[in-house]
Amino acid sequence: MSTAVLSIRISGELKRETEKLGIDVKSVVEKALADAVEQAKRRKLEEAINMLLKEMDEISEEEWVRVVKECRRER
């Protein structure tokens, strides 16, 4: 896996505290970003699912049955 450089500015006090406490800033930031990306992906997926469900409300049960049977016959 390739890496990229990310530069951020934090207060001097926060930097001193992280050093004093031995906090691995890289790991903390990397985990926070990974969590944020995962959360954003889930949110986008949820929006897409909700949109599809809204569209599916307009399709009758009989139509669903017909389409499923048709798909099975095509296999």
Residue pairs with C-beta under 8 A, 6 or more apart in sequence:
6 29
8 29
17 23
18 25
